[in-house]
């Protein structure tokens, strides 16, 4: 399980975009997003970098 701080999510459309790119990066991943805090929690065995790259490619910033 990993948690990422994502900047730039401002609406439910952003949430759906992040859910989509996480699912494309790892179809087996389960994702939970808290829009208010910008927290994206991913239940996965994949490496953090896979998701950081996918989310940043979609136009959002991932804080360290």
Buried (B, 14 or more C-beta within 10 A) or exposed (E): EBEBEBEBBEEEEBBEBBBEBBBEBBEEBEBEBEBEEBBBBBEBEBEEEBBBBBBBEBEBEBEE
